[in-house]
Amino acid sequence: MPRKTAGPEKPPTLAEDVYAGVEIGVQHDLGPWIETPRSTRVSRFRFDHLQRQLQVQWTNGKGPGHIYENVDYEGYRAFARVASKGKHVNSSLNGKVYRKMEGEEDFPSNEKRKGIGSRLRT
């Protein structure tokens, strides 16, 4: 009996959207959460390399945060390295399309991704 050969491999799905209103099967490649203990507004953030989204969570604890759409890698780097994250949100990110992050969107990070360090010394 001839052996069956597998078809082309599908790239790994690192996380899939499974909540109402969002297309099932959307792939993500999320970097690790980066904590911002010196920020009075931003608690932590991370970048989705496949979807080009910046996820930001707030220090006030009001909801899980926001997802900013169409952020390129350089925009993510600029956000990671700016001294005042809150001012950067107001000046640059609020001009982008964004939405509230749903609780179900807190997908696991890709363990192979490394975060970007800040230029600030702690």
C-alpha angles and dihedrals in degrees: 000000000000118000118248113236121214118243123240111310118253113230111257117270107226092191135349130212108242103166130101118278098024126092114261115240100031107155125224136193103192125186120217122284110264113211119219107199094169095054118096092199110030119059098183142331143195140183131238105214095193099045096034091231130145114212116204128185122196132231093226090069093229101148129324095293140253135299115216113207129218097019111156122215092259089054089052091049091050091052092047093052103040116108095223112045093181093055090047091053089053097044102038116008101046087065089063128079109268140167138192113273113242117225090241090060095072092109122176118269123246103258091211093062120090123209126239116254123225122243088229117097116229 
